[in-house]
């Protein structure tokens, strides 16, 4: 099942993506006298029962909104944690001239970085070197502490596409990456959340384009640490909560990996498209 968060009357609400558009869950359920989750957070915390309710709503064949009329919201409104894995594709480690990691390299973003599909991303005046990073994003569905790799995927609610936008001049200013990763709106996700029962994260095509030009193209099977390993590793050190986001790393092809004379950083007016097989295309334009 594909779920979206979009705005109605100024508030995020839950939708079910279908081929003919998006079913507004709360409105359609009221018409059909059914009980369903009204927001993405209610769907996540409701677990399997919430998904059963949404599937029952789909089977009533309710009217769908045209995709062109929808204003998307960030997939998850207020995750407790946004965790990210650095250098998780061997070719990306090589282009960054970094040693191949022997354990996952973990950093974080904050909720100020959240942004939606089709949202315009302003380039902050403190940076002149903004870069893209196509990433598969995990949405945690159940509290996870000290879970095994074998059971780790049981704790996933779903997956979405993300762009780990990075201000490289800020990131490289000190050994700590934090400032370069946490500018406002630097973590767009979307366009939808594909529930865990509908997607195998182990082998998905992943790519990025800037103004239509392909920049990254790889497969999640090339990850050094796969999704199960990352979830298990993180859960050994901190408790993962429902709604937490995990950005799982980016393939090679980022601007930082180009020879310095060929580095043309993102600028106002550029359109960045992140595409992941089975999820869709996350589209954002940048502005000055």
N, C-alpha and C positions, 0 to 999 in steps of 0.2 A: 504494500500500500504506500502511496505517496501522499504526504501531508504537507500543507503549507501554512504559514502564519501570514495573515494579511490584515489590513486595516478596514474596519467598519465603524463609522461614527467616531473616528479618531482613536479607537482602541484595537489592539491586536486580537484577532479571532482566528479560530481554526478552520481550515478548509481541507477538502479531500480532492486531490488533483486527479482528473479523469481526462480521457482523450478529447472530450468536447468542452473542457473548461474546469472550473473549480466549484465544488459543492460547498456552500457555506454551511458548516456543520450545525451550528446552533439554530439558524433559521429553518433549515430543512428538517431538523429533528422536531422543532415546535409544530411544524405543519403535519408531520407524521405521528405526533404524540409519542416520540421516543426520547430516551435519555442518552445523551452522548457528552463527551468532553467538549468544552467550549473554547479551550485554548490549547496550545501545544504543551504547556506545562501540565494541564490536567490530563492530557493524553499520556504523557511520559509517566506521571505518578500513578495513573490508572492502570498501567501495565497491560497485560493480555486481555483483561475484561474490557478495558477502554477500546482496544482494537476490535474486539467482538462487537461492541456497540456500534462502532463506526462502519464495520462491514455490513451489519444489519441495516444501517441507514442507506448505504450504497444500493442494497438490494431493493429498496423502495423506488429506485430510479428517480431521484429528485432532480429539479432543474439545476443547471450549472451556470455560473457566471462566466462570461467571456474573459479569457486570459488578458486581453488588452485593456479591460476595465479595472483590473485589480492593482492595488498598490501594496507591494509586499512589505512585510515587517521582518526584522531579524528572526531567523528560525527559532531561536530560544531567546527569550526576553532578558533573563537575569540568571545566567548560570553562576553557581557558587565559584567555579574555577574554569579558567580557560588555559589549558596546558598544551604545550607545543613540543614537538620532537625536531631537533635540528640535525642536519647532516645524515638523514636517514635513507638516502639513496647513494650508492657508491660513486656514481658519476658526479653527483652534486658535491660530495666531499672532495673529489679530485679537483673539480673546477674551482673550489674555494681554497685549494692548497692546504687542506686539513687532513690529518691522519684519520684513517678509517676508525670510527668509534667502536669500542669493545662493549660498551653499555650505552643505552639510549641517552642522548644529550637533551636535557629538559630545560625549557624556559617557559615563561608565562606571558599572557596578555591580560588585560582587565576589561571590565564591561564597557568602558568608554570606547573600546575599539569595535564594538558590535555594529554591523551595518547589514543592509538587506540587498537582495537581488534587485537590480535596476536603480539602486540608490546612488546618487552622485557623491563622490569622495573628494573632499577638498584637500589639496596639498598644503600642509602647514608651512608657514613662512620660515620655520626653524630648520628646514631641510631643503636640499637641492638634489638629492640622490634617492628618489623613490623607486623601488623595485617591486616586482610581482613574485608570487610563489604559489603555484597551483598545488592544492593539497586535498586529500581525502580527510574528512572530519568525522570523528566518532561522537555520537551523543549517548552518554551513559543513561541507562534506564533503571538500574537498581543499585543500592548501596553496595560498594565493593571494597572489601578490605582483606588483604592477604589471599587473593584468589589465585588459583593455579592457571597456567597457560591453557591447559586442557579445558577449563571451565570459563575462561575469561570472556568469550564471545556471548555467553549466556547473560551477561550483564549489560549488553548493548541494546539500546532502544532503536537506534537507526543510524544512518549515515547521510552526510550531505557533502557538497563541494565547498571549499573555502579558498580564500586568497589571503595568504599571510603577507600582507603588504609590509614593506620594510624600508625604513629610512637608513640607508647604508652609512651615510656620514655620521649619523648619531649612533648607530649600532657599533661602528668600529672606533668610536672616539675613546672608549674605555674597554677593558676586558669584559664588562657586563653588557649584555645585549639589550637590556630592558628598554631604554629610551627609544631605540630604533624600532622597537616592535609594538609600542603602546600608544602611538599617536591616535587621536580621535578617528574613529571609523576605519581603522586599519585591519579589521577582521570581518569583511563581508562573508556571508554564507548563503547558500541557497542553490537553486531556486526552491527546492523542496527537501524534505526529510524522507528518505526511503527506509521503511521499517526493516528491522534486522532479518525478519523472516522472508524478505523479498530480495535480498542482495547478499552475494558472497564477496567480501572485500578483498579476497586473496588474489584476484586476477582481473583488474579493471583498467581499461585504457584511461589515461589521464593526460590532459594537455592544457596549454595556455596559448592564447593569441593576443597580440597587441595590434589594434587597427587592422585586423584580418590576417596579419602575418603570424604564422606558427612560430612559437618561441620554445615551448617545451612539449615533448611527446614521449611518454614512457608508459609503464604498466605498474600497478601496485605490487605485482609479483617481484619487482626489483627492489622493494624495501629491504633494508638490512635487518630491521626489527619489524616483524609483521604486527598487525593490529592486536592479536591475542598476546603477543610478547610484551607489547607496550602497556596494555591494560594491566597485565599481571605485574609487571615491573613497578608501575606507578602505585598499584594497590599494596605493594610491600612497604611503601614509604609513607603513604597518606591515604585517607579514605576517600574514595570517589563517590560522588553523590548524584542522584538522578538529575539530569539536565546539564551536568558538566560536559564541556566540549574538549576534545583532544584533536589538535591538528597534527597529522601523522608524518609530516615532512614533505619536501618538494623534490622533484627530479632536477636533473641538470638543465641548463638553458636560461638561467636567470641572468640579469644584466651584470651582476657582480662577477660572474664567471667569464665575461668577455675580456679580451685584451683592453687595457685602459683606454687606448686611442679609439676603440669602437664602442665604448660605453655611452649610450644615449639614454638618459634616465627618463622615466615617465614624466609627462608634462600635462598641463591643462588641456582638455579636449581629447586625450587618448582614451580609447575604449579597450578594456581588458576583459577577455572572455576565458573563464575556466570551465573546462568540460570534462566530465567523468562519466564513463560508460554506466548506463543504468540509472543515473541521477539526472543528468541534463546539463544545461549551460548557465553558469553564473556570470551575469553581465554587469559591469560597472564602468561608468565614465569618471574621469578625474577632472577637477577644476582647480584653478588657482585661488 
